[in-house]
Amino acid sequence: MTNPDSLSITLSRDEALILLDMLADFRDEAVLPVTSQAERRALWNLTCLLEKVVPEAVGTNYRELVKIATKNLSH
């Protein structure tokens, strides 16, 4: 059974490797610096993918929904 609150996106292998490396650094340092054009491109591409599958991104109540999501993930 599929969770209605889950989403699926497809990344290229290169995007996945770059993002995984960035997130590993973030896990270790709690900072997410963008240090190369490849990292910047991977983040831009991920943003585009998320915008396509998250309809709330273009809603008038986007900021309020981000606040709610922040609260939900903070617990």
Order of alpha helices (4+ residues) and beta strands (2+ residues): alpha-alpha-alpha
